[in-house]
């Protein structure tokens, strides 16, 4: 399933939030809903990471099964060797791509500078509007990172599927 992400223009939102026609109640609702979206985004990212970790485990298991089975046997024929190399390369590609996807990164989060914004100490509503913008920017970066990981997950799954198929073919030789 192809998931399209449509981000809003932060500058346009900032202009709307700073407009005198935008009421405090609207800003409150944006902040409330933004917190829900941000929480959902973090949960989705955790789920993608969990799936990636599982796929890495299965890919490593595929590599290990090939190593255990074929390390103690004489070299198989040319066709079997080609299938063996394809299975191993596919499993290794899944491990490498999955590891790249789940590698430790500094995830974007609102900073203390966003939290304690200079110049806004005396204006609670301006501070709330700034916090909504900060939450929006962080949400967009989180969604973008999660989408990248999900796209890589799709490839890891395909590599694992190909490797499993090749291992299944090898079992018949």
Buried (B, 14 or more C-beta within 10 A) or exposed (E): EEEEEEEEEEEEBBEBBEEEEBEEEBBEEBBEEBBEBBEEBBEBBEEBBEBBEBBBEBBBEBBEBBEEEBEEEEEBEEEBEEBBEBBBBBBBBBBBBBBEBBEEEEEBEBEEEBEEBEEBEEEEBBBBBBBBBBBBBBBBBBBEBBBEBBEBBEBBBBBBEBBBBBBEBBEEE
